[in-house]
Amino acid sequence: MRAALYIRVSTEEQSKEGYSLAAQKEKCAKFIESQPDWDLVKIYADPGVSAKDLNRPGVQQMLEDVKKGFFDVIVVYRLDRLVRRVLDLHNLLDDFEKNNVKFKSVTEVFDTTTAMGKFFITIVGAMAEWERDNLSERVSMGMEQIVREGKWKGGEVGYGHKWDRNEQEFVIVEEEAKYIKMMYEWSIDGDGDITIAHKLNEMGITTRQGNWWTNTAVGRILINPKNYGASKRGVRTNKDNSFLVGNVYPAIVSKEIYDESLRLRKSRLRFSGRNSDNDFIYSGVLSCPRCGSTFKGNKTTDPDTGTVYKNYVCNNKASKKCDYPSVSEKMVDDKFIPNLQQALDDLSNVDIDLDDGNKEIEEQKQVVTKELQKIKERRKKWQYAWANETISDEDFSDRNAEESRKEKHYLSVLEKLERNKGESLPVSSIDEIKKLIDNWKRLNDNEKKKLLRSLVNKIVIDIDKSKKKSERLNIKEIVFN
């Protein structure tokens, strides 16, 4: 019987013993060797890829080969290496059955080489997902209905309102509402959250708990839709959306005032207050890969030499919502310009003038689509070379990571093209990026900061603790304005 094996590791599992690509490959290959008349004919791998869906290069290549009849059984180390959702499992098993391909897990009883194994894998997966979905549906429906009826789901009622137990409805706390209105007035007049907090504290006004105001506390109030009457406490109906219910709270300010305050704060929030005056180049731009928050800068001084070092810390670390390690500005500096140059090369290589409004969108899309096809073809080549042991596991992972980076860039370009049909593409010009690269070393920190923010929206970083300290930081993505 011709056997193929599929192996996968997610980013978080790269370092876990027994889950590496090499370990899975070895154990699956030994299992195939132990089976009479089984021969290993092909290996499919997805390094550093989540199993949230089937849109994975290795899986897609495997499915193409299933239809071509390249093998008779697919072997995995564990079921969750291949799939995590019952719907995906059902679709895969259906494709396997149509093409007379069997399935086998090395470490579990899941397999479709026997009728009982096929029945068992389907029932176990279906029951697990049914229970999760059923529980989630019951909770979501109940909580959603409570909110829609304007009832209190429990917990703390936000500043400005309280729950009237006798009337069974929310009512305004007039003293608190007075200060909320002042906050919106100050915000629309141009004051940032820190300035508003200082004004409240100078007036001797405290929070409901008797604490002094902070910029965080002010910001939470200003963005809370309950202040114009909508429910802030809508429950999530799925992973991507939450619903907002109107007329649940009595309004403290009008929707127009709320919207205007929100519009103005969005235009200034990223670089407001002390953040705009300090000399931390990457503050507000550097993005945490763990929680998505931005980084802020701080300085430490060597007590022996008096040398001052500039570092960046995730904004959620102080509140213990994130434990991502701090990074030095030098580490970011060492990687930023080379990565920016690579991004510029990527833009140049696809031969797309993103600022030329005269180019037809469809022509640009064709160029990008061809580049994506080239990536797919190169992946096949690396897959074949690795399966035949002509390149190492590390080399294979590095090549796949590079292809993934390029693919992400081209998909981003394709998305912008789709979004801007009939218009010029609204991204930073290549000339401006070249200017930043050429002048970077001649600029002072404040000049670098201003030029960087005029071009770059976000820099996503990551830390690889397996490498030596000077090489640990990686720039995963640079997002232009």
Solvent accessible surface area in square Angstrom, and as a share of the most:
residue,aa,sasa,rsa
1,M,92,0.41
2,R,102,0.37
3,A,0,0.00
4,A,0,0.00
5,L,0,0.00
6,Y,0,0.00
7,I,0,0.00
8,R,1,0.00
9,V,0,0.00
10,S,16,0.10
11,T,85,0.49
12,E,134,0.60
13,E,21,0.10
14,Q,79,0.35
15,S,108,0.69
16,K,110,0.47
17,E,173,0.77
18,G,15,0.14
19,Y,47,0.18
20,S,37,0.24
21,L,10,0.05
22,A,45,0.35
23,A,20,0.16
24,Q,0,0.00
25,K,31,0.13
26,E,92,0.41
27,K,86,0.36
28,C,0,0.00
29,A,21,0.16
30,K,119,0.50
31,F,41,0.17
32,I,2,0.01
33,E,139,0.62
34,S,76,0.49
35,Q,51,0.23
36,P,107,0.67
37,D,122,0.63
38,W,39,0.14
39,D,92,0.48
40,L,70,0.35
41,V,73,0.42
42,K,54,0.23
43,I,6,0.03
44,Y,0,0.00
45,A,4,0.03
46,D,1,0.01
47,P,19,0.12
48,G,31,0.30
49,V,38,0.22
50,S,57,0.37
51,A,2,0.01
52,K,144,0.61
53,D,50,0.26
54,L,29,0.14
55,N,122,0.63
56,R,3,0.01
57,P,49,0.31
58,G,3,0.03
59,V,0,0.00
60,Q,68,0.30
61,Q,23,0.10
62,M,0,0.00
63,L,25,0.12
64,E,52,0.23
65,D,1,0.00
66,V,1,0.01
67,K,142,0.60
68,K,123,0.52
69,G,32,0.31
70,F,92,0.38
71,F,3,0.01
72,D,39,0.20
73,V,0,0.00
74,I,0,0.00
75,V,0,0.00
76,V,0,0.00
77,Y,29,0.11
78,R,81,0.29
79,L,27,0.14
80,D,26,0.13
81,R,1,0.00
82,L,1,0.01
83,V,5,0.03
84,R,124,0.45
85,R,96,0.35
86,V,31,0.18
87,L,95,0.47
88,D,10,0.05
89,L,8,0.04
90,H,106,0.47
91,N,63,0.32
92,L,1,0.01
93,L,17,0.08
94,D,54,0.28
95,D,42,0.22
96,F,3,0.01
97,E,106,0.48
98,K,151,0.64
99,N,50,0.26
100,N,117,0.60
101,V,5,0.03
102,K,73,0.31
103,F,1,0.00
104,K,36,0.15
105,S,0,0.00
106,V,35,0.20
107,T,68,0.40
108,E,53,0.24
109,V,101,0.58
110,F,28,0.12
111,D,15,0.08
112,T,15,0.09
113,T,55,0.32
114,T,77,0.45
115,A,90,0.70
116,M,142,0.63
117,G,7,0.06
118,K,70,0.30
119,F,124,0.52
120,F,85,0.35
121,I,1,0.00
122,T,55,0.32
123,I,78,0.40
124,V,58,0.33
125,G,14,0.13
126,A,39,0.30
127,M,114,0.51
128,A,46,0.35
129,E,32,0.15
130,W,141,0.50
131,E,85,0.38
132,R,132,0.48
133,D,78,0.40
134,N,42,0.21
135,L,93,0.46
136,S,64,0.41
137,E,98,0.44
138,R,127,0.46
139,V,84,0.48
140,S,21,0.13
141,M,122,0.54
142,G,36,0.34
143,M,60,0.27
144,E,39,0.18
145,Q,91,0.41
146,I,57,0.29
147,V,4,0.02
148,R,123,0.45
149,E,89,0.40
150,G,19,0.18
151,K,108,0.46
152,W,69,0.24
153,K,48,0.21
154,G,27,0.26
155,G,55,0.53
156,E,111,0.50
157,V,13,0.08
158,G,23,0.22
159,Y,29,0.11
160,G,0,0.00
161,H,0,0.00
162,K,108,0.46
163,W,33,0.12
164,D,36,0.19
165,R,171,0.62
166,N,143,0.73
167,E,116,0.52
168,Q,114,0.51
169,E,83,0.37
170,F,12,0.05
171,V,37,0.21
172,I,48,0.24
173,V,36,0.21
174,E,127,0.57
175,E,96,0.43
176,E,21,0.09
177,A,2,0.02
178,K,99,0.42
179,Y,34,0.13
180,I,0,0.00
181,K,95,0.40
182,M,39,0.18
183,M,0,0.00
184,Y,1,0.00
185,E,105,0.47
186,W,41,0.14
187,S,0,0.00
188,I,59,0.30
189,D,118,0.61
190,G,45,0.43
191,D,29,0.15
192,G,20,0.19
193,D,19,0.10
194,I,50,0.25
195,T,57,0.33
196,I,0,0.00
197,A,4,0.03
198,H,105,0.47
199,K,67,0.28
200,L,0,0.00
201,N,38,0.20
202,E,149,0.67
203,M,105,0.47
204,G,48,0.46
205,I,17,0.08
206,T,50,0.29
207,T,21,0.12
208,R,91,0.33
209,Q,113,0.50
210,G,50,0.48
211,N,89,0.46
212,W,150,0.53
213,W,10,0.04
214,T,73,0.42
215,N,67,0.34
216,T,72,0.42
217,A,25,0.20
218,V,0,0.00
219,G,8,0.07
220,R,136,0.50
221,I,18,0.09
222,L,1,0.00
223,I,81,0.41
224,N,11,0.05
225,P,21,0.13
226,K,4,0.02
227,N,1,0.00
228,Y,40,0.15
229,G,5,0.05
230,A,3,0.03
231,S,2,0.02
232,K,111,0.47
233,R,71,0.26
234,G,19,0.19
235,V,27,0.16
236,R,153,0.56
237,T,67,0.39
238,N,78,0.40
239,K,188,0.79
240,D,123,0.64
241,N,88,0.45
242,S,73,0.47
243,F,33,0.14
244,L,103,0.51
245,V,18,0.10
246,G,45,0.43
247,N,152,0.78
248,V,19,0.11
249,Y,10,0.04
250,P,50,0.31
251,A,56,0.44
252,I,12,0.06
253,V,12,0.07
254,S,47,0.31
255,K,86,0.36
256,E,128,0.57
257,I,71,0.36
258,Y,16,0.06
259,D,60,0.31
260,E,59,0.27
261,S,0,0.00
262,L,41,0.20
263,R,137,0.50
264,L,36,0.18
265,R,12,0.05
266,K,141,0.60
267,S,90,0.58
268,R,58,0.21
269,L,86,0.43
270,R,83,0.30
271,F,53,0.22
272,S,32,0.21
273,G,42,0.41
274,R,179,0.65
275,N,36,0.19
276,S,55,0.35
277,D,116,0.60
278,N,42,0.22
279,D,44,0.23
280,F,16,0.07
281,I,1,0.01
282,Y,0,0.00
283,S,1,0.01
284,G,6,0.06
285,V,1,0.00
286,L,0,0.00
287,S,6,0.04
288,C,2,0.01
289,P,42,0.26
290,R,136,0.50
291,C,54,0.32
292,G,54,0.52
293,S,24,0.16
294,T,49,0.29
295,F,1,0.01
296,K,96,0.41
297,G,19,0.18
298,N,62,0.32
299,K,103,0.44
300,T,71,0.41
301,T,83,0.48
302,D,39,0.20
303,P,130,0.82
304,D,133,0.69
305,T,100,0.58
306,G,46,0.45
307,T,60,0.35
308,V,84,0.48
309,Y,111,0.42
310,K,37,0.16
311,N,27,0.14
312,Y,0,0.00
313,V,23,0.13
314,C,0,0.00
315,N,61,0.31
316,N,41,0.21
317,K,73,0.31
318,A,85,0.66
319,S,64,0.41
320,K,186,0.79
321,K,131,0.55
322,C,10,0.06
323,D,101,0.52
324,Y,7,0.03
325,P,41,0.26
326,S,58,0.37
327,V,3,0.02
328,S,31,0.20
329,E,16,0.07
330,K,144,0.61
331,M,35,0.16
332,V,0,0.00
333,D,42,0.22
334,D,77,0.40
335,K,52,0.22
336,F,0,0.00
337,I,36,0.18
338,P,77,0.49
339,N,37,0.19
340,L,1,0.01
341,Q,68,0.30
342,Q,66,0.29
343,A,17,0.13
344,L,9,0.04
345,D,54,0.28
346,D,3,0.01
347,L,8,0.04
348,S,59,0.38
349,N,103,0.53
350,V,3,0.01
351,D,109,0.56
352,I,6,0.03
353,D,65,0.34
354,L,10,0.05
355,D,66,0.34
356,D,42,0.22
357,G,51,0.49
358,N,140,0.72
359,K,76,0.32
360,E,108,0.49
361,I,16,0.08
362,E,90,0.40
363,E,99,0.44
364,Q,8,0.04
365,K,31,0.13
366,Q,111,0.49
367,V,52,0.30
368,V,0,0.00
369,T,74,0.43
370,K,131,0.56
371,E,27,0.12
372,L,31,0.16
373,Q,86,0.38
374,K,98,0.41
375,I,1,0.00
376,K,82,0.35
377,E,93,0.42
378,R,67,0.24
379,R,25,0.09
380,K,81,0.34
381,K,112,0.47
382,W,38,0.13
383,Q,17,0.07
384,Y,150,0.57
385,A,18,0.14
386,W,2,0.01
387,A,28,0.21
388,N,78,0.40
389,E,132,0.59
390,T,100,0.58
391,I,31,0.16
392,S,65,0.42
393,D,53,0.27
394,E,128,0.58
395,D,45,0.23
396,F,2,0.01
397,S,33,0.22
398,D,82,0.42
399,R,78,0.28
400,N,14,0.07
401,A,63,0.49
402,E,67,0.30
403,E,7,0.03
404,S,49,0.31
405,R,65,0.24
406,K,48,0.20
407,E,49,0.22
408,K,111,0.47
409,H,40,0.18
410,Y,8,0.03
411,L,89,0.44
412,S,40,0.26
413,V,7,0.04
414,L,39,0.19
415,E,102,0.46
416,K,40,0.17
417,L,0,0.00
418,E,82,0.37
419,R,148,0.54
420,N,14,0.07
421,K,113,0.48
422,G,79,0.76
423,E,109,0.49
424,S,57,0.37
425,L,7,0.04
426,P,86,0.54
427,V,20,0.12
428,S,15,0.10
429,S,31,0.20
430,I,36,0.18
431,D,104,0.54
432,E,69,0.31
433,I,1,0.00
434,K,92,0.39
435,K,102,0.43
436,L,0,0.00
437,I,29,0.15
438,D,97,0.50
439,N,38,0.19
440,W,11,0.04
441,K,192,0.81
442,R,177,0.65
443,L,42,0.21
444,N,87,0.44
445,D,48,0.25
446,N,68,0.35
447,E,80,0.36
448,K,26,0.11
449,K,6,0.02
450,K,152,0.64
451,L,30,0.15
452,L,0,0.00
453,R,30,0.11
454,S,71,0.46
455,L,9,0.04
456,V,1,0.00
457,N,61,0.31
458,K,76,0.32
459,I,0,0.00
460,V,19,0.11
461,I,0,0.00
462,D,36,0.19
463,I,31,0.16
464,D,46,0.24
465,K,142,0.60
466,S,103,0.66
467,K,91,0.39
468,K,132,0.56
469,K,146,0.62
470,S,83,0.53
471,E,81,0.37
472,R,78,0.28
473,L,3,0.01
474,N,51,0.26
475,I,13,0.07
476,K,101,0.43
477,E,50,0.23
478,I,25,0.13
479,V,41,0.24
480,F,34,0.14
481,N,68,0.35
